[in-house]
Amino acid sequence: MATKRTFKELSTGAQIGVIVTAIIELTLTIAALRDLQKRPAEQVKGSKKL
């Protein structure tokens, strides 16, 4: 089993990869929430509140 490492223990390339991945995930989440907010309730399966 691999040992856990802190962020500071990662290589520079791995740190950049983690940061880029987090930015992409945050951007896609915001885009999805904005789309859900603008979309009429009839076009959404389930509750928009969830």
Number of C-alpha atoms within 10 A of each C-alpha: 3 4 4 7 8 6 11 8 10 12 10 11 9 12 14 12 12 14 12 12 12 12 12 12 12 12 11 12 12 12 12 11 12 11 11 15 12 8 12 10 12 7 8 10 7 9 7 12 6 4
